[in-house]
Amino acid sequence: MRILLAEDERTISRLIKQVLTNAGHEVVGVQSASEAVDHLEQSAFDLVLLDLNLADGDGMRVVTALENHVGPKPPVVLMTGEGSIGADDPRAQRVARVLAKPFELDELEALVRLFVA
């Protein structure tokens, strides 16, 4: 599976990328919403792992860009340290899943497996 990882904390990004690469996935890592949007416009992905708070602002910009994108739209897993994002939160309703930080790596791997075609 080809995964776009938008995470601005380099240590977390490297760890997630390593775990998912070891599991057989191709992972493209970016640190900002604008980089994520650029990659999504230029290339196809099977899944987007998106941090809610990125260096250049709100990660929901990426979700909005995807909603306006013509063509196949990959599911988005929103990763956030904001524990208040429940199922009734409008942001949660715009993504496939919300993954609360901190999370266990096996929890992330199990979640990614849900999206393997």
MOKAUR-V260602 format. One record per helix or strand of 2 or more residues. SS is the DSSP state (hx for helix, st for strand). FROM is the first residue (numbers start at 1). TO is the last residue. If there is no record, write none. Layout:
BEGIN
ss = (SS & SS)
from = (FROM & FROM)
to = (TO & TO)
END
This chain:
BEGIN
ss = (st & hx & st & hx & st & st & st & hx & st & hx & st & hx)
from = (2 & 10 & 26 & 33 & 47 & 53 & 57 & 60 & 75 & 90 & 97 & 105)
to = (6 & 22 & 30 & 42 & 51 & 54 & 58 & 68 & 80 & 93 & 100 & 113)
END
